[in-house]
Amino acid sequence: MKTPKVGFVSLGCPKALVDSERILTQLKTDGYQVASDYDGADLVVVNTCGFIESAVQESLDAIGEAMS
C-alpha cells in the first residue's frame, strides 16, 4: 500500500502557524508524507482564519488553488 501524501498551506497569524505545525506533526505520526505540491497530494489541508475580509479572500483563493 502506498504512503498517503498531504499538501499543506498555512495562512494567517502566528497562532495558525503553530496549529499547522501541530497538525503536520500528527499527520506524519499517522503515516502521511508531506507532498511538495498539490498535484502530488492525496489530501490538501488549508489551515486559515477569517477575522478580516482580506484573510477570508486569501483563504478562498488558496482553497480554490488546491482544488484545481
CNS distance restraints for C-alpha pairs under 8 A (distance, minus, plus):
assign (resid   3 and name CA) (resid  31 and name CA) 6.93 0.50 0.50
assign (resid   3 and name CA) (resid  32 and name CA) 6.34 0.50 0.50
assign (resid   3 and name CA) (resid  33 and name CA) 6.72 0.50 0.50
assign (resid   4 and name CA) (resid  31 and name CA) 7.32 0.50 0.50
assign (resid   4 and name CA) (resid  32 and name CA) 5.18 0.50 0.50
assign (resid   4 and name CA) (resid  33 and name CA) 6.25 0.50 0.50
assign (resid   4 and name CA) (resid  41 and name CA) 7.66 0.50 0.50
assign (resid   4 and name CA) (resid  42 and name CA) 6.11 0.50 0.50
assign (resid   4 and name CA) (resid  43 and name CA) 7.97 0.50 0.50
assign (resid   5 and name CA) (resid  32 and name CA) 5.41 0.50 0.50
assign (resid   5 and name CA) (resid  33 and name CA) 4.66 0.50 0.50
assign (resid   5 and name CA) (resid  34 and name CA) 5.49 0.50 0.50
assign (resid   5 and name CA) (resid  35 and name CA) 5.41 0.50 0.50
assign (resid   5 and name CA) (resid  40 and name CA) 7.09 0.50 0.50
assign (resid   5 and name CA) (resid  41 and name CA) 4.86 0.50 0.50
assign (resid   5 and name CA) (resid  42 and name CA) 5.26 0.50 0.50
assign (resid   5 and name CA) (resid  43 and name CA) 6.57 0.50 0.50
assign (resid   6 and name CA) (resid  32 and name CA) 6.39 0.50 0.50
assign (resid   6 and name CA) (resid  33 and name CA) 6.19 0.50 0.50
assign (resid   6 and name CA) (resid  34 and name CA) 5.01 0.50 0.50
assign (resid   6 and name CA) (resid  35 and name CA) 5.45 0.50 0.50
assign (resid   6 and name CA) (resid  41 and name CA) 4.98 0.50 0.50
assign (resid   6 and name CA) (resid  42 and name CA) 5.88 0.50 0.50
assign (resid   6 and name CA) (resid  43 and name CA) 4.78 0.50 0.50
assign (resid   6 and name CA) (resid  44 and name CA) 5.53 0.50 0.50
assign (resid   6 and name CA) (resid  45 and name CA) 7.30 0.50 0.50
assign (resid   7 and name CA) (resid  34 and name CA) 6.04 0.50 0.50
assign (resid   7 and name CA) (resid  35 and name CA) 5.15 0.50 0.50
assign (resid   7 and name CA) (resid  36 and name CA) 7.04 0.50 0.50
assign (resid   7 and name CA) (resid  37 and name CA) 6.26 0.50 0.50
assign (resid   7 and name CA) (resid  38 and name CA) 5.49 0.50 0.50
assign (resid   7 and name CA) (resid  40 and name CA) 7.83 0.50 0.50
assign (resid   7 and name CA) (resid  41 and name CA) 5.31 0.50 0.50
assign (resid   7 and name CA) (resid  42 and name CA) 7.70 0.50 0.50
assign (resid   7 and name CA) (resid  43 and name CA) 6.14 0.50 0.50
assign (resid   7 and name CA) (resid  44 and name CA) 4.42 0.50 0.50
assign (resid   7 and name CA) (resid  45 and name CA) 6.23 0.50 0.50
assign (resid   8 and name CA) (resid  34 and name CA) 7.67 0.50 0.50
assign (resid   8 and name CA) (resid  44 and name CA) 5.63 0.50 0.50
assign (resid   8 and name CA) (resid  45 and name CA) 4.88 0.50 0.50
assign (resid   8 and name CA) (resid  46 and name CA) 6.01 0.50 0.50
assign (resid   8 and name CA) (resid  47 and name CA) 7.77 0.50 0.50
assign (resid   9 and name CA) (resid  44 and name CA) 7.96 0.50 0.50
assign (resid   9 and name CA) (resid  45 and name CA) 6.44 0.50 0.50
assign (resid   9 and name CA) (resid  46 and name CA) 4.99 0.50 0.50
assign (resid   9 and name CA) (resid  47 and name CA) 6.30 0.50 0.50
assign (resid   9 and name CA) (resid  62 and name CA) 7.86 0.50 0.50
assign (resid  10 and name CA) (resid  16 and name CA) 6.84 0.50 0.50
assign (resid  10 and name CA) (resid  17 and name CA) 6.12 0.50 0.50
assign (resid  10 and name CA) (resid  20 and name CA) 6.24 0.50 0.50
assign (resid  10 and name CA) (resid  46 and name CA) 6.07 0.50 0.50
assign (resid  10 and name CA) (resid  47 and name CA) 4.89 0.50 0.50
assign (resid  10 and name CA) (resid  48 and name CA) 6.04 0.50 0.50
assign (resid  11 and name CA) (resid  16 and name CA) 6.93 0.50 0.50
assign (resid  11 and name CA) (resid  17 and name CA) 7.38 0.50 0.50
assign (resid  11 and name CA) (resid  46 and name CA) 7.66 0.50 0.50
assign (resid  11 and name CA) (resid  47 and name CA) 6.24 0.50 0.50
assign (resid  11 and name CA) (resid  48 and name CA) 4.81 0.50 0.50
assign (resid  11 and name CA) (resid  49 and name CA) 7.19 0.50 0.50
assign (resid  11 and name CA) (resid  59 and name CA) 7.17 0.50 0.50
assign (resid  12 and name CA) (resid  16 and name CA) 6.00 0.50 0.50
assign (resid  12 and name CA) (resid  17 and name CA) 7.43 0.50 0.50
assign (resid  12 and name CA) (resid  48 and name CA) 5.74 0.50 0.50
assign (resid  12 and name CA) (resid  49 and name CA) 5.99 0.50 0.50
assign (resid  12 and name CA) (resid  55 and name CA) 7.07 0.50 0.50
assign (resid  13 and name CA) (resid  17 and name CA) 6.70 0.50 0.50
assign (resid  13 and name CA) (resid  49 and name CA) 7.91 0.50 0.50
assign (resid  14 and name CA) (resid  18 and name CA) 6.37 0.50 0.50
assign (resid  15 and name CA) (resid  19 and name CA) 6.20 0.50 0.50
assign (resid  16 and name CA) (resid  20 and name CA) 6.02 0.50 0.50
assign (resid  16 and name CA) (resid  47 and name CA) 6.97 0.50 0.50
assign (resid  16 and name CA) (resid  48 and name CA) 6.55 0.50 0.50
assign (resid  16 and name CA) (resid  49 and name CA) 7.44 0.50 0.50
assign (resid  17 and name CA) (resid  21 and name CA) 6.28 0.50 0.50
assign (resid  18 and name CA) (resid  22 and name CA) 6.41 0.50 0.50
assign (resid  19 and name CA) (resid  23 and name CA) 6.20 0.50 0.50
assign (resid  20 and name CA) (resid  24 and name CA) 6.07 0.50 0.50
assign (resid  20 and name CA) (resid  47 and name CA) 6.55 0.50 0.50
assign (resid  21 and name CA) (resid  25 and name CA) 6.07 0.50 0.50
assign (resid  22 and name CA) (resid  26 and name CA) 6.27 0.50 0.50
assign (resid  23 and name CA) (resid  27 and name CA) 6.17 0.50 0.50
assign (resid  24 and name CA) (resid  28 and name CA) 6.11 0.50 0.50
assign (resid  25 and name CA) (resid  29 and name CA) 6.20 0.50 0.50
assign (resid  26 and name CA) (resid  30 and name CA) 6.14 0.50 0.50
assign (resid  27 and name CA) (resid  31 and name CA) 6.44 0.50 0.50
assign (resid  27 and name CA) (resid  32 and name CA) 5.43 0.50 0.50
assign (resid  27 and name CA) (resid  33 and name CA) 7.93 0.50 0.50
assign (resid  28 and name CA) (resid  32 and name CA) 4.79 0.50 0.50
assign (resid  28 and name CA) (resid  33 and name CA) 6.17 0.50 0.50
assign (resid  28 and name CA) (resid  34 and name CA) 7.71 0.50 0.50
assign (resid  34 and name CA) (resid  41 and name CA) 7.88 0.50 0.50
assign (resid  35 and name CA) (resid  40 and name CA) 5.80 0.50 0.50
assign (resid  35 and name CA) (resid  41 and name CA) 5.46 0.50 0.50
assign (resid  36 and name CA) (resid  40 and name CA) 7.03 0.50 0.50
assign (resid  37 and name CA) (resid  41 and name CA) 6.74 0.50 0.50
assign (resid  38 and name CA) (resid  44 and name CA) 6.81 0.50 0.50
assign (resid  38 and name CA) (resid  66 and name CA) 6.17 0.50 0.50
assign (resid  44 and name CA) (resid  66 and name CA) 6.69 0.50 0.50
assign (resid  46 and name CA) (resid  59 and name CA) 7.70 0.50 0.50
assign (resid  46 and name CA) (resid  62 and name CA) 7.24 0.50 0.50
assign (resid  46 and name CA) (resid  63 and name CA) 6.61 0.50 0.50
assign (resid  48 and name CA) (resid  59 and name CA) 6.33 0.50 0.50
assign (resid  49 and name CA) (resid  55 and name CA) 6.81 0.50 0.50
assign (resid  49 and name CA) (resid  56 and name CA) 7.21 0.50 0.50
assign (resid  49 and name CA) (resid  59 and name CA) 7.63 0.50 0.50
assign (resid  50 and name CA) (resid  55 and name CA) 5.26 0.50 0.50
assign (resid  50 and name CA) (resid  56 and name CA) 4.71 0.50 0.50
assign (resid  50 and name CA) (resid  59 and name CA) 7.62 0.50 0.50
assign (resid  51 and name CA) (resid  55 and name CA) 6.80 0.50 0.50
assign (resid  51 and name CA) (resid  56 and name CA) 7.43 0.50 0.50
assign (resid  52 and name CA) (resid  56 and name CA) 6.52 0.50 0.50
assign (resid  53 and name CA) (resid  57 and name CA) 6.43 0.50 0.50
assign (resid  54 and name CA) (resid  58 and name CA) 6.16 0.50 0.50
assign (resid  55 and name CA) (resid  59 and name CA) 6.06 0.50 0.50
assign (resid  56 and name CA) (resid  60 and name CA) 6.25 0.50 0.50
assign (resid  57 and name CA) (resid  61 and name CA) 6.10 0.50 0.50
assign (resid  58 and name CA) (resid  62 and name CA) 6.23 0.50 0.50
assign (resid  59 and name CA) (resid  63 and name CA) 6.21 0.50 0.50
assign (resid  60 and name CA) (resid  64 and name CA) 6.07 0.50 0.50
assign (resid  61 and name CA) (resid  65 and name CA) 6.17 0.50 0.50
assign (resid  62 and name CA) (resid  66 and name CA) 6.17 0.50 0.50
assign (resid  63 and name CA) (resid  67 and name CA) 6.21 0.50 0.50
assign (resid  64 and name CA) (resid  68 and name CA) 6.30 0.50 0.50
